Amino acid sequence: VCIHRVRSCSSIRFIKSKYVCVFDKSALKFSHQQRLFRTSAVSCGQIVQFKLSDIGEGITEVTVKEWYIKEGDTVSQFDSICEVQSDKASVTITSRYDGIIRKLHYSIDDIAFVGKPLVDIEIDASKGVASEEDVVETPPMSHEEHTHQEIKGHKTLATPAVRRLAMENNIKLSEVVGTGKDNRILKEDILNYLAKQTGAILPPSPKAEIAPPQRKAEAVLAAPKDKARKIPVPVSRPIEFAGKDKTEPVTGFQKAMVKTMSAALKIPHFGYSDEIDLTQLVQLREELKPLAEIRGVKLSFMPFFIKAASLGLLQYPILNASLDENCQNVTYKASHNIGVAMDTEQGLIVPNVKNVQVCSVFDIAVELNRLQSLGSAGQLGTSDLTGGTFTLSNIGTIGGTYAKPVILPPEVAIGALGKIQVLPRFNSKGEVFKAQIMNVSWSADHRIIDGATMARFSNLWKSYLENPASMLLDLK
C-alpha cells in the first residue's frame, strides 16, 4: 500500500485513479469504511531563500525595524515583508513571490546583510522560481508611496495595493494614465479607468474636496492655541534612574551623522552672518496663505527662502558645486537640490527639494509638505535624503538667532536661519518702526569659496526676501 500526501480534493481523485491497481476492492472498501485512508493538506512546494538585494548608495547592512509578516503567513507579490533602516534611510522590503513564509532569519533590531537570506518562502514548485531578487519599496511604511515595475519597456509607478486592484479587475497598468507625482498611478486612476470601461459614475474622491479658507474670527480664536504649541514644554518621558551606565550601539541616522560630520571636519569652514528685514515678506505670506489653504497646502516662509536661494545660486553657481576628495576638480551642479534640515524622533535628517530652479514657490511648498509629513512619520526614502547640492537649516522653528552650521559633504555651503523677531528699526526718515527681523548664518568651504562671494550671494538672497516683488523679475 502506498500512501501519498496531497493538497486538494482534485489531487485525491487523481491519486485514486492512478494507483487504484494497488488495492483490491475489499481493501478500498475497508479503507473507506474505517477512514484509514486519509489525506493531509501539507505543502509540497519549493523553499526559496529570499535574499536582501543591494539597496544602493553603497549600503551593505541594515537594521530590521519591523516585521509585517510572521512564520506561516501567506504572502503575494509586492506584499510588505519588513521595514529596514540603513544609515541613510528607511526602506520597506516587499515580496517577489506568492507563497508561505517558513522562516524569518532575523529578529527586531538585528543587523541584516545585503546578499544574505532574509526569509524563507515556500512557493509552488510548478510555477518555477523567479530570479532571487527582492523588491524594494521606498519610502517605507507608506502605502501611498510608489514602487517600480517595468511594463513594456518603461517604468510604471504604483503601490502594491493599486497593482492588486488592477490585477483583480484584469487591468493592465500600462493602459492607465497616472495622475500622481511623476505619473504615478493612484487608486482613483484605476477606478476612473473602470468607470470609463463600464460607464459607471464614481463619487468624487475625498482627496479632491477643498476646505474653505479660515475666517478671520476663527483665525483669531485659533491664534492662542497656535502660540501655546510654541511654548517649550518638559519632555513627557518618565525619568528612570537605573543606577548603572548604559551602552548602546550607534545605528541608523546617528550612524550617518557620525560619518558625515567626521568628513565635514576636513573642510575649512568660514562663517558669515547678517540680518534680514522680512516685514514685506510677512505681509505677502499672510495674503497668500488662504490661497494656499484652498489648494490644500500649508504655506510657510521656507518656500520663499528656498526659491530666493535658488535664484541666488544662478548668479553664484560655485555655491552649488562640489569638490572632489583630492581637491583637483570642481563640479558645478546643474540642479538646485536644496536640502532642509529637519529634527525628528529618529534624529537629524536633511531631505532635499529636487530641481528648485524650475519650481514655483507653490511647487516647493507642496514638496515641503510631503517631506515634512514623511519625515515626522519616519517614512523618508533614500531618494529624498540623497543628491542634495545646497542646504538651509531653519533653527528658528525651535529657537535661537545665530548658529554655526556645519557643511554637509560633498556640498560647499549651508545656511542657518534664526527665529523671526519683532524689533525696533529706523526707516529712511529716521523714524522708529516695528520690523520683522531674522538672522542668517552662512558657512562655506574656504578652499574654493572666498568671503566676498559668500557676502554677495547673501546680499542678493537678502534683497529678494526684503523686496519679494523683485523675485518676479527672475522667476521662470
C-alpha positions in Angstrom: 0.0 0.0 0.0 1.4 3.4 -0.9 0.0 6.5 0.7 0.6 9.9 -0.9 0.2 13.2 0.9 -1.8 15.5 -1.4 -3.0 19.1 -1.2 -6.5 19.2 -2.7 -9.6 17.1 -3.5 -8.8 17.1 -7.1 -5.4 15.6 -6.3 -7.1 12.8 -4.3 -9.2 11.8 -7.3 -6.0 11.8 -9.4 -4.2 9.5 -6.9 -7.1 7.1 -6.8 -7.4 6.8 -10.5 -3.7 6.3 -11.0 -2.9 3.9 -8.1 -6.2 2.0 -8.0 -4.5 -1.1 -9.3 -2.5 -1.3 -6.0 -5.7 -2.1 -4.0 -8.3 -4.7 -4.4 -11.9 -3.9 -4.0 -12.1 -5.2 -0.4 -9.1 -3.1 0.6 -10.6 0.0 -0.8 -13.9 -0.6 0.7 -12.4 -1.3 4.1 -10.3 1.8 3.9 -13.2 3.9 3.1 -15.5 2.5 5.8 -12.9 2.7 8.6 -11.5 6.0 7.4 -8.0 4.5 7.4 -7.1 6.1 4.1 -6.6 9.8 5.0 -5.1 12.8 3.2 -3.1 15.5 4.8 -3.1 19.1 3.4 0.6 19.8 3.6 2.8 21.7 1.2 4.8 20.0 -1.5 6.3 23.3 -2.7 9.8 24.5 -3.0 11.6 26.5 -0.3 13.3 29.7 -1.7 15.7 31.8 0.3 14.6 35.4 -0.2 17.8 37.4 -0.1 18.3 41.0 0.7 19.5 42.6 -2.5 21.5 45.7 -3.0 19.6 48.7 -1.8 22.1 51.1 -3.4 24.1 54.1 -2.1 26.9 51.6 -1.0 24.7 50.2 1.8 26.0 46.8 3.0 23.9 46.3 6.1 20.6 47.4 7.6 18.8 47.1 10.8 15.5 45.2 10.9 13.0 47.6 12.4 9.7 45.8 12.0 8.3 42.6 10.5 4.9 42.8 8.7 4.6 39.0 8.5 5.3 36.0 10.7 6.1 32.4 10.0 3.2 30.6 8.4 1.7 33.7 6.8 0.7 33.6 3.2 2.1 36.4 1.1 1.6 37.6 -2.5 3.9 39.5 -4.8 4.5 43.1 -3.7 3.2 42.4 -0.2 5.3 44.2 2.5 7.7 41.8 4.2 9.6 44.1 6.7 10.9 47.6 7.3 14.7 48.0 7.5 16.7 51.1 8.3 20.2 51.9 7.0 22.3 54.9 7.9 20.7 56.8 5.1 17.0 56.0 5.1 14.3 53.6 6.0 13.2 51.1 3.3 10.3 48.6 3.1 11.1 45.3 1.5 8.3 43.7 -0.4 7.9 40.1 -1.6 8.7 38.9 -5.1 6.9 35.6 -4.7 3.5 34.2 -3.9 3.9 31.6 -1.1 4.1 30.8 2.6 6.6 32.3 5.0 8.6 29.4 6.5 11.4 31.1 8.4 12.4 34.6 9.5 16.2 34.9 9.6 16.4 37.9 11.8 14.7 39.4 14.8 13.7 43.0 15.5 16.8 45.3 15.8 19.1 42.6 14.3 21.6 43.6 11.6 20.8 42.1 8.2 23.4 42.0 5.5 23.0 42.5 1.7 23.2 39.2 -0.2 22.2 37.1 2.9 18.8 35.4 3.3 16.1 37.5 4.8 13.2 35.0 4.9 12.5 31.5 3.5 9.4 31.4 1.3 7.7 28.2 0.2 6.4 28.6 -3.3 4.5 26.3 -5.7 7.2 24.3 -7.5 5.0 24.0 -10.6 5.3 27.8 -11.2 9.1 27.7 -11.2 11.4 30.1 -9.3 11.9 33.6 -10.4 15.2 35.4 -10.1 16.2 35.7 -6.4 15.9 39.4 -6.1 13.8 41.2 -3.6 11.6 44.2 -4.4 12.4 47.4 -2.5 9.7 49.9 -1.8 10.9 53.4 -0.9 9.8 55.3 1.2 8.9 52.7 3.9 5.6 52.0 5.7 3.8 54.4 3.4 1.2 52.6 1.3 0.7 55.9 -0.5 4.2 55.9 -2.0 5.2 54.1 -5.1 7.2 51.1 -6.1 8.7 50.5 -9.5 7.6 47.9 -12.0 8.9 47.5 -15.6 6.0 47.4 -18.0 6.5 47.4 -21.8 10.0 48.9 -21.5 9.1 51.9 -19.3 8.6 52.4 -15.5 5.1 52.4 -14.1 4.7 53.8 -10.6 2.1 52.3 -8.4 1.6 50.9 -4.9 1.2 47.1 -4.3 -2.5 47.9 -3.3 -3.1 49.6 -6.7 -1.4 46.7 -8.6 -3.6 44.3 -6.8 -6.7 46.3 -7.6 -5.7 46.4 -11.2 -5.0 42.6 -11.2 -8.4 41.8 -9.7 -10.1 43.8 -12.4 -7.8 42.5 -15.3 -6.5 45.9 -16.0 -3.0 46.5 -17.5 -1.2 49.3 -15.7 0.4 50.3 -18.9 -3.0 51.3 -20.3 -3.8 53.5 -17.3 -2.8 57.2 -17.2 -1.4 58.1 -13.8 -2.3 61.5 -12.3 0.0 61.3 -9.3 3.5 62.7 -8.9 5.8 61.6 -11.7 2.8 60.0 -13.5 2.2 57.7 -10.5 -0.9 55.6 -10.9 -3.3 56.1 -8.0 -6.3 54.2 -6.8 -8.6 56.9 -8.3 -6.9 56.3 -11.7 -7.9 52.7 -11.6 -11.4 53.5 -10.5 -11.8 56.1 -13.2 -10.5 53.7 -15.8 -13.1 51.1 -14.7 -15.8 53.8 -14.9 -14.9 54.5 -18.5 -15.0 50.8 -19.4 -18.3 50.1 -17.6 -20.0 53.5 -17.9 -20.4 53.8 -14.1 -20.4 57.1 -12.4 -18.0 57.2 -9.5 -18.3 59.5 -6.5 -15.7 62.2 -6.2 -12.5 61.3 -4.3 -12.3 62.6 -0.8 -8.8 64.0 -1.7 -10.5 66.3 -4.2 -12.5 68.0 -1.5 -11.3 71.6 -0.9 -11.5 73.0 2.6 -12.8 76.6 2.7 -10.4 79.3 3.8 -10.4 80.0 7.5 -12.4 83.1 8.5 -10.7 85.9 10.4 -12.7 85.3 13.5 -11.8 81.6 13.5 -8.1 82.6 12.9 -8.2 84.9 16.0 -9.6 82.1 18.1 -7.0 79.7 16.8 -4.1 82.1 17.4 -3.7 81.4 21.2 -3.8 77.7 20.5 -1.0 78.0 17.9 1.1 80.1 20.2 0.6 77.7 23.0 2.2 75.0 20.8 5.4 77.0 20.5 5.8 77.3 24.3 8.6 74.9 25.4 7.2 72.0 27.5 9.1 69.4 29.5 9.7 66.1 27.9 6.9 63.8 28.9 9.1 60.7 29.1 9.3 59.0 32.6 12.7 59.6 34.2 14.3 56.3 35.2 17.4 56.0 37.5 19.0 52.7 36.6 21.9 53.2 38.9 24.4 52.0 36.3 25.9 53.0 32.9 24.1 52.0 29.7 25.9 51.4 26.4 24.0 51.4 23.1 25.4 50.9 19.6 25.3 53.9 17.2 22.8 52.9 14.5 20.5 54.4 11.9 20.6 58.1 11.3 23.0 58.6 14.2 25.5 56.5 12.3 25.0 58.6 9.2 25.6 61.7 11.3 28.9 60.3 12.6 30.1 59.6 9.1 29.0 63.0 7.7 30.4 65.1 10.5 33.7 63.2 10.5 34.1 64.0 6.8 33.0 67.7 7.5 35.9 68.1 9.9 38.3 68.0 6.9 36.6 71.1 5.4 38.0 74.6 6.4 34.8 76.4 7.4 34.3 80.2 7.4 31.2 82.0 8.6 29.2 85.0 7.5 26.2 86.4 9.3 23.6 89.1 8.5 20.1 90.1 9.4 17.1 90.3 7.1 14.1 92.6 7.3 11.1 90.3 6.5 8.4 92.9 7.1 7.2 92.8 3.4 7.5 89.1 3.1 5.4 88.5 6.3 2.7 90.6 4.8 2.9 88.8 1.4 2.7 85.4 3.1 -0.4 86.4 5.1 -2.1 87.3 1.8 -1.1 84.1 0.1 -1.8 81.7 3.0 -5.6 81.5 2.4 -5.0 80.8 -1.3 -2.6 78.0 -0.5 -5.0 76.6 2.1 -7.7 76.5 -0.6 -5.3 74.3 -2.6 -4.7 72.1 0.5 -1.2 73.3 1.1 0.4 74.9 4.2 2.5 77.8 3.2 5.4 78.6 5.5 8.3 81.1 5.0 10.6 78.2 3.9 9.5 78.0 0.3 10.4 81.7 -0.2 13.8 81.2 1.5 14.5 78.2 -0.8 13.4 79.9 -4.0 15.4 83.0 -3.2 18.4 80.8 -2.6 17.9 79.1 -5.9 17.8 82.5 -7.7 21.0 83.5 -6.0 22.7 80.2 -7.0 22.0 81.0 -10.6 24.2 84.1 -10.2 26.8 82.3 -8.0 27.0 78.7 -9.2 30.2 78.0 -7.2 27.9 77.7 -4.1 26.0 74.9 -5.8 29.1 72.9 -6.6 31.2 70.0 -5.1 34.9 69.5 -4.7 36.5 66.1 -5.2 38.5 64.4 -2.4 41.8 65.3 -4.0 40.7 68.9 -4.4 41.6 68.8 -8.1 38.2 69.2 -9.7 35.1 71.3 -9.0 31.8 70.0 -10.3 29.1 72.6 -10.9 25.7 71.0 -10.3 23.0 71.6 -12.9 20.1 71.0 -10.5 19.4 73.0 -7.4 18.5 70.2 -4.9 18.2 72.3 -1.8 18.2 70.4 1.5 16.1 71.3 4.5 17.4 70.1 7.9 14.6 68.5 10.0 14.6 67.5 13.6 12.7 64.2 14.0 12.4 61.4 16.6 14.9 59.4 14.6 17.4 62.3 14.7 18.6 65.0 12.3 17.7 64.3 8.7 18.2 66.5 5.7 15.8 65.7 2.8 16.0 67.9 -0.2 13.6 69.5 -2.7 14.7 68.5 -6.2 15.2 70.9 -9.1 14.2 74.1 -7.3 15.4 76.1 -10.3 12.3 75.0 -12.3 9.8 75.1 -9.4 7.4 77.8 -8.3 7.1 78.8 -4.7 3.8 76.8 -4.6 5.6 73.7 -6.0 8.2 74.0 -3.3 5.5 74.3 -0.6 3.8 71.2 -1.9 7.0 69.2 -1.8 8.0 70.5 1.6 4.6 69.4 3.0 5.2 66.0 1.6 8.8 65.7 3.0 7.7 67.0 6.4 4.8 64.5 6.6 7.1 61.6 5.7 9.9 62.9 7.9 7.7 63.1 11.0 6.4 59.5 10.3 9.9 58.2 9.7 9.0 57.3 6.1 11.5 59.3 4.0 13.2 57.2 1.3 16.8 57.2 0.1 15.9 59.3 -3.0 14.6 62.1 -0.7 17.7 62.1 1.5 20.4 62.0 -1.1 21.5 64.2 -4.0 21.5 67.5 -2.2 23.6 70.4 -3.5 22.9 73.2 -1.0 21.3 73.2 2.4 19.2 75.5 4.6 18.7 74.8 8.3 15.8 76.6 9.9 16.8 76.6 13.6 14.3 79.4 14.2 11.5 76.9 14.5 13.0 75.8 17.7 14.7 79.0 18.8 17.9 81.0 18.6 19.2 83.7 16.3 22.7 82.8 15.2 24.4 79.5 14.6 27.5 77.9 13.2 26.2 75.4 10.7 28.4 72.5 9.6 28.7 71.8 5.8 27.3 68.5 4.6 29.9 67.0 2.2 30.1 67.0 -0.8 28.2 70.3 -0.6 30.2 73.5 -0.1 27.8 75.9 1.6 25.0 75.9 4.2 22.8 78.5 5.8 21.2 78.5 9.3 18.0 80.7 9.7 17.2 82.1 13.1 13.8 82.9 14.5 11.8 86.0 13.3 11.6 88.7 15.9 9.7 92.0 16.1 12.4 94.6 16.7 12.6 98.4 16.5 14.4 99.7 13.4 14.8 103.1 11.7 13.3 103.9 8.3 14.8 106.3 5.7 13.3 109.3 7.6 14.8 108.4 10.9 11.5 107.2 12.3 11.3 104.1 14.5 9.0 101.3 13.3 8.4 97.7 14.1 10.3 95.4 11.8 10.2 91.6 11.4 13.9 90.7 11.7 15.5 87.3 11.0 19.2 86.5 11.4 21.0 84.2 9.0 24.4 82.4 9.4 26.3 81.0 6.5 29.1 78.5 6.4 31.2 77.9 3.3 34.1 75.8 2.2 37.0 78.2 2.2 39.1 76.1 -0.2 37.0 77.2 -3.2 34.7 80.0 -1.8 36.0 83.3 -0.6 34.3 85.7 1.8 33.4 88.2 -0.9 31.5 85.6 -2.9 29.6 84.5 0.1 28.7 88.1 1.1 27.5 88.9 -2.4 25.3 85.9 -2.6 23.9 86.7 0.9 23.1 90.3 -0.2 21.3 89.0 -3.3 19.3 86.5 -1.3 18.5 89.2 1.2 17.3 91.6 -1.4 14.8 89.0 -2.8 13.4 88.4 0.7 13.3 92.1 1.7 11.6 93.0 -1.6 9.7 89.8 -2.6 8.1 91.6 -5.6 11.6 91.7 -7.1 11.6 87.9 -7.3 9.0 88.2 -10.1 11.6 89.6 -12.5 13.8 86.5 -12.3 11.2 83.8 -11.8 10.9 81.3 -14.7 
